[in-house]
């Protein structure tokens, strides 16, 4: 028994209300689809909490004479487990990307040590030229020290070989 058959097993007035709400939502989505450019709404994506609510609703409104079979229930739990694992993998990939950004930026900044750079100076609107004296990690981002001042890697306009 899936969610839709559990809705069919609900008392008639509850199933009618649920179905009409679903029909209204579908019609509203159709109207919005024709009038607006497609965008991804984070609230429209089902997550693990939604899946659990759906499963509990299904179990609540199941037919006591013909309950959900073991195989269907196990399949749904396997789907939930797969969803949880995909969520964990996505979170780990985000962490890996963050680590790569920091370490890659730090490696790039360290490779500039002793080299002459031309940097955009936001204070004056001009440029500053000098050798990279040091590299620091501040708030997870590499910072170059040139002529005793702090600059971001994004401020680099030009890199030159030191004489």
Secondary structure, 3 states (H helix, E strand, C coil): CCHHHHHHCCCHHHHHHHHHHHHHHHHHHHHHHHHCCCCCCHHHCCCHHHHHHHHHHHHHCCCCCCCCCHHHHHHHHHHHHHHHHHHHHHHHHHHHHHHHHHHHHHHHHHCCCCCEEEEECCCCCCEEEEEEEEEEEECCEEEEEECCEEEEHHHEEEEECCC
